Amino acid sequence: MPTMEADPATRPAPVSAPPTSRRDALLGLLRQLDADRYRFVTATPATHARVVGRPGREEARSLRDVLGWSLPFRADIVPPPILDLLRAGEAVRDAGEGRLQATVRVSSVRGALFVHSAYPTTDYDSVFLGPDSYRFADYIAARMGSFPSGARILDYAAGAGVGGITAARGLVRPHLTLADLNPKALALASVNAAHAGIDHAAVEAGRPGDVPGPFDLIVTHPPFMMDEDGRAYRDGGNLYGARLSLDWVLAGVRLLAPGGRLILHTGVSIVDGRDVLLERLIPALTAEGLAMDYHELDPDIFSEDLDQPAYAEVERIAAVGLCVTRPT
């Protein structure tokens, strides 16, 4: 399978022409950062809070502090071309006391750069990228297999587009459809796909059935937490947060072309030793005549959420991967 890592020799040169739109500015920002070999790995919100809460971390001292750790900064800490692009991209705000703060973060996943929401991701329409995104990308790379030139890919609930872009980068002349109900996510995912050189379309959709198929490959990473604030990027519905994961798989497999594959990464609550998602997937997919492989990727994630009342019956939250194949 082709490597997903970026070849330094093929990194795009930074743009020199003034940007004419917010999208152009953000695309120019990614190109400039790539040319400067910027890299940042985004941790969990809990880890992020611990790191920026340390003494001496009140203000940015580097570009990674500005665009990775979301710290307030003095204008002279950022190279002028990057500051100009942040301003043109409407991606910087006044933080008081003569300081600024970026409203986006830029993270690297498998050699590609992605723009997404700055910390903290508490807004209803935040575009999240974090440790789940890295697991998702690695799982796709391991399980997607090969497809002929021109494969049709759907990234449903695309967020920043990590899943679909990771898949597309491993194929020849694919067409990627980025679907999400969040217009902010679609805008940023489209910038990320354009930076990666991927032919794509962005479609606002509230459920998989709103996107016309068929597709050769569908990748999806549903929200899976029980979130009292109902944030779209986090709240997975009932079944201890597994409802969207179940519904999206069952709707998604109906969009698969013969020989097509659906890859899901999600989290699932384990209640009294039972995987509440798996026990519903097995009979449903078996009845459809579909082959499935289900794997627990990490047995214990987001342990801090177990203190919340909604999780009183949950003994752990596991990260899981599902690969469903429609027979030819």
C-alpha positions as CSV (number, residue, x, y, z in Angstrom):
1,M,0.0,0.0,0.0
2,P,1.4,3.5,-0.8
3,T,2.9,5.3,2.1
4,M,0.9,8.1,3.8
5,E,3.9,10.1,4.9
6,A,4.7,13.3,3.1
7,D,7.8,13.4,0.9
8,P,9.8,16.5,1.9
9,A,10.7,17.0,-1.8
10,T,7.0,17.5,-2.7
11,R,6.1,20.0,0.0
12,P,4.3,23.0,-1.6
13,A,6.1,26.3,-1.7
14,P,4.6,29.1,0.4
15,V,2.2,31.4,-1.4
16,S,3.5,34.8,-2.3
17,A,0.4,36.5,-3.7
18,P,-1.9,38.3,-1.3
19,P,-4.9,36.1,-0.3
20,T,-8.3,37.1,-1.7
21,S,-10.6,35.3,0.7
22,R,-10.6,33.7,4.1
23,R,-10.2,30.3,2.5
24,D,-7.2,31.4,0.4
25,A,-5.6,32.8,3.6
26,L,-6.0,29.6,5.5
27,L,-4.7,27.6,2.6
28,G,-1.8,29.9,2.4
29,L,-1.2,29.5,6.1
30,L,-1.0,25.7,5.7
31,R,1.4,26.1,2.7
32,Q,3.6,28.5,4.6
33,L,3.7,26.2,7.7
34,D,4.5,23.2,5.5
35,A,7.3,25.0,3.9
36,D,8.6,25.9,7.4
37,R,8.3,22.2,8.4
38,Y,5.9,23.1,11.2
39,R,4.6,20.0,13.1
40,F,2.4,19.7,16.2
41,V,0.6,16.7,17.7
42,T,-2.7,17.6,19.5
43,A,-3.2,15.9,22.9
44,T,-6.4,15.4,24.9
45,P,-8.1,18.5,26.4
46,A,-7.1,17.2,29.8
47,T,-3.4,17.0,28.8
48,H,-3.6,20.3,27.1
49,A,-5.0,22.0,30.2
50,R,-2.2,20.5,32.3
51,V,0.6,21.6,30.0
52,V,-0.6,25.2,29.5
53,G,-1.3,25.5,33.2
54,R,2.3,25.1,34.1
55,P,4.3,28.1,35.5
56,G,5.7,30.2,32.6
57,R,3.1,29.0,30.1
58,E,0.9,32.1,30.3
59,E,2.2,33.5,27.0
60,A,3.5,32.0,23.8
61,R,7.2,31.8,23.2
62,S,7.1,30.0,19.8
63,L,4.9,29.4,16.8
64,R,3.9,26.0,18.2
65,D,2.7,27.8,21.3
66,V,0.6,30.0,19.1
67,L,-0.9,27.5,16.7
68,G,-0.6,24.3,18.7
69,W,-1.0,25.2,22.4
70,S,-3.4,28.2,21.7
71,L,-1.5,30.5,24.0
72,P,-1.9,34.3,23.7
73,F,1.0,36.0,22.0
74,R,2.7,39.3,21.3
75,A,2.7,40.2,17.6
76,D,6.5,40.1,17.4
77,I,6.7,36.4,18.2
78,V,5.0,35.4,14.9
79,P,6.7,35.8,11.5
80,P,5.0,38.7,9.7
81,P,3.8,36.5,6.7
82,I,2.1,34.1,9.1
83,L,0.5,36.9,11.1
84,D,-0.8,38.5,7.9
85,L,-2.3,35.2,6.8
86,L,-3.9,34.7,10.2
87,R,-5.5,38.2,10.0
88,A,-6.6,37.7,6.4
89,G,-8.1,34.3,7.4
90,E,-10.1,35.9,10.3
91,A,-8.2,33.5,12.6
92,V,-6.9,35.8,15.3
93,R,-8.5,37.8,18.0
94,D,-7.6,40.4,20.6
95,A,-6.6,38.7,23.9
96,G,-6.2,41.9,25.9
97,E,-3.0,43.4,27.5
98,G,-1.6,44.1,24.0
99,R,-1.7,40.4,23.1
100,L,-3.4,38.4,20.3
101,Q,-4.7,34.8,20.2
102,A,-5.2,32.4,17.3
103,T,-8.8,31.1,16.9
104,V,-7.5,28.0,15.0
105,R,-5.0,25.3,15.7
106,V,-2.8,23.5,13.1
107,S,-1.9,19.9,13.8
108,S,0.1,17.3,11.8
109,V,-1.4,13.8,11.2
110,R,0.6,11.2,9.3
111,G,2.7,13.9,7.6
112,A,-0.2,16.2,6.6
113,L,-1.3,19.5,8.2
114,F,-4.8,20.2,9.3
115,V,-6.4,23.4,10.5
116,H,-9.1,23.0,13.2
117,S,-10.5,24.8,16.2
118,A,-8.3,26.4,18.8
119,Y,-8.3,25.2,22.4
120,P,-10.7,25.0,24.3
121,T,-13.1,23.3,22.0
122,T,-16.2,24.3,23.9
123,D,-18.3,25.9,21.2
124,Y,-21.2,24.0,19.8
125,D,-19.7,24.1,16.3
126,S,-16.1,23.4,17.3
127,V,-14.0,21.4,14.8
128,F,-12.2,18.9,16.9
129,L,-9.0,17.0,16.2
130,G,-7.2,15.0,18.9
131,P,-5.9,11.6,19.9
132,D,-9.0,9.9,18.4
133,S,-8.1,11.4,15.0
134,Y,-4.6,9.8,15.1
135,R,-6.1,6.4,16.0
136,F,-8.7,6.8,13.2
137,A,-6.0,7.7,10.6
138,D,-3.8,4.8,11.6
139,Y,-6.8,2.3,11.5
140,I,-7.8,3.5,8.1
141,A,-4.2,3.1,6.8
142,A,-4.1,-0.4,8.2
143,R,-7.5,-1.6,7.0
144,M,-8.6,0.2,3.8
145,G,-6.9,-2.1,1.4
146,S,-6.5,-1.2,-2.3
147,F,-9.0,0.3,-4.7
148,P,-8.7,1.1,-8.5
149,S,-8.0,4.6,-9.8
150,G,-10.9,7.0,-9.3
151,A,-12.3,5.4,-6.2
152,R,-15.2,7.2,-4.6
153,I,-14.7,8.0,-0.9
154,L,-17.2,9.4,1.6
155,D,-16.0,10.9,4.9
156,Y,-19.2,11.2,6.9
157,A,-19.1,13.5,9.9
158,A,-15.8,14.7,8.4
159,G,-14.8,17.3,11.0
160,A,-11.4,18.5,10.0
161,G,-11.3,15.8,7.3
162,V,-8.6,13.6,8.8
163,G,-10.3,10.3,7.9
164,G,-11.2,11.0,4.3
165,I,-7.9,12.8,3.5
166,T,-5.8,10.0,5.0
167,A,-7.7,7.5,2.8
168,A,-7.5,9.6,-0.3
169,R,-3.7,10.2,0.0
170,G,-3.2,6.4,-0.3
171,L,-5.1,6.1,-3.6
172,V,-4.7,7.1,-7.2
173,R,-7.0,9.9,-8.4
174,P,-9.7,9.4,-5.9
175,H,-12.8,11.6,-5.5
176,L,-13.5,12.5,-1.9
177,T,-16.9,13.7,-0.5
178,L,-16.7,15.5,2.8
179,A,-20.0,15.4,4.6
180,D,-20.9,17.1,7.9
181,L,-23.8,19.0,9.4
182,N,-21.4,21.7,10.7
183,P,-20.6,24.4,8.0
184,K,-17.5,25.5,9.9
185,A,-16.2,21.9,9.8
186,L,-16.9,21.7,6.0
187,A,-15.1,24.9,5.4
188,L,-11.9,23.8,7.3
189,A,-12.0,20.3,5.9
190,S,-12.2,21.6,2.4
191,V,-9.1,23.8,3.1
192,N,-7.3,20.8,4.4
193,A,-8.3,18.6,1.4
194,A,-7.2,21.4,-1.0
195,H,-3.8,21.6,0.8
196,A,-3.4,17.9,0.4
197,G,-4.2,18.1,-3.3
198,I,-7.3,16.0,-3.1
199,D,-10.2,16.3,-5.6
200,H,-13.2,16.7,-3.3
201,A,-16.7,18.1,-2.7
202,A,-18.1,19.4,0.6
203,V,-21.7,18.5,1.3
204,E,-23.8,19.6,4.3
205,A,-25.7,16.5,5.6
206,G,-27.5,15.6,8.8
207,R,-27.4,11.8,8.2
208,P,-25.6,9.4,5.8
209,G,-28.7,8.9,3.7
210,D,-28.6,12.5,2.7
211,V,-25.5,11.8,0.6
212,P,-26.1,10.1,-2.7
213,G,-24.0,7.0,-3.2
214,P,-22.6,4.6,-4.1
215,F,-19.1,4.7,-2.6
216,D,-16.2,2.4,-2.7
217,L,-15.0,3.4,0.7
218,I,-16.8,5.1,3.6
219,V,-14.9,6.3,6.7
220,T,-16.7,7.7,9.7
221,H,-15.9,8.7,13.2
222,P,-19.1,9.5,15.0
223,P,-19.4,11.4,18.3
224,F,-19.7,8.8,21.1
225,M,-19.9,10.6,24.4
226,M,-22.9,11.3,26.6
227,D,-22.6,15.1,26.6
228,E,-25.0,17.1,28.8
229,D,-24.3,20.2,26.6
230,G,-25.3,18.3,23.4
231,R,-22.3,19.5,21.5
232,A,-22.6,18.2,17.9
233,Y,-18.9,17.0,17.7
234,R,-19.2,15.1,21.0
235,D,-22.7,13.9,21.8
236,G,-23.4,10.3,20.5
237,G,-27.0,10.0,21.7
238,N,-28.5,7.2,23.8
239,L,-27.1,3.6,24.1
240,Y,-24.6,5.2,26.4
241,G,-23.4,7.4,23.6
242,A,-23.4,4.6,20.9
243,R,-26.6,5.4,19.1
244,L,-25.0,7.5,16.3
245,S,-22.3,4.9,15.8
246,L,-24.9,2.2,15.3
247,D,-27.2,4.2,13.1
248,W,-24.5,5.5,10.9
249,V,-23.0,2.1,10.2
250,L,-26.4,0.7,9.3
251,A,-27.2,3.6,7.0
252,G,-23.7,3.7,5.6
253,V,-23.5,0.1,4.5
254,R,-26.5,0.8,2.2
255,L,-24.3,3.3,0.3
256,L,-21.5,0.8,-0.4
257,A,-20.8,-0.3,-3.9
258,P,-20.2,-4.1,-4.4
259,G,-16.8,-4.8,-2.9
260,G,-17.0,-1.5,-1.0
261,R,-15.8,-1.1,2.5
262,L,-16.9,1.0,5.6
263,I,-14.4,1.8,8.3
264,L,-15.6,3.1,11.6
265,H,-13.6,4.4,14.5
266,T,-15.6,5.3,17.7
267,G,-15.7,4.9,21.4
268,V,-18.1,2.6,23.2
269,S,-19.2,2.2,26.8
270,I,-18.6,-1.1,28.5
271,V,-21.4,-1.8,30.9
272,D,-21.1,-4.8,33.2
273,G,-18.6,-6.3,30.8
274,R,-20.9,-5.9,27.8
275,D,-20.0,-3.9,24.6
276,V,-23.3,-2.1,24.0
277,L,-22.4,-1.4,20.4
278,L,-21.1,-4.8,19.3
279,E,-24.1,-6.7,20.7
280,R,-26.3,-4.8,18.4
281,L,-24.0,-4.7,15.3
282,I,-23.6,-8.5,15.1
283,P,-27.2,-9.4,14.4
284,A,-27.9,-6.4,12.2
285,L,-24.8,-6.9,9.9
286,T,-25.2,-10.6,9.8
287,A,-28.8,-10.2,8.6
288,E,-27.5,-8.0,5.7
289,G,-25.0,-10.7,4.7
290,L,-22.0,-8.3,5.3
291,A,-18.5,-9.4,6.5
292,M,-17.3,-7.5,9.6
293,D,-14.1,-7.2,11.6
294,Y,-14.4,-5.5,15.0
295,H,-11.4,-4.7,17.1
296,E,-10.9,-3.0,20.5
297,L,-8.1,-0.5,19.8
298,D,-7.7,0.9,23.3
299,P,-9.4,-0.5,26.3
300,D,-9.5,2.7,28.4
301,I,-10.0,6.2,27.1
302,F,-11.5,9.4,28.6
303,S,-11.4,7.9,32.1
304,E,-12.1,11.3,33.6
305,D,-15.6,11.3,32.1
306,L,-16.5,8.3,34.3
307,D,-17.0,10.7,37.2
308,Q,-20.0,12.2,35.5
309,P,-23.5,11.1,36.6
310,A,-24.4,9.8,33.1
311,Y,-21.6,7.3,33.4
312,A,-22.6,5.8,36.7
313,E,-23.1,2.3,35.2
314,V,-20.1,2.4,32.8
315,E,-17.0,0.6,33.9
316,R,-14.8,1.9,31.0
317,I,-14.9,3.6,27.6
318,A,-13.0,1.7,24.9
319,A,-11.9,2.9,21.5
320,V,-13.0,0.4,18.8
321,G,-12.5,0.0,15.1
322,L,-15.0,-1.7,12.7
323,C,-14.4,-2.7,9.1
324,V,-17.5,-3.8,7.1
325,T,-17.1,-5.2,3.6
326,R,-20.0,-5.7,1.1
327,P,-19.4,-8.8,-1.0
328,T,-18.8,-8.4,-4.7
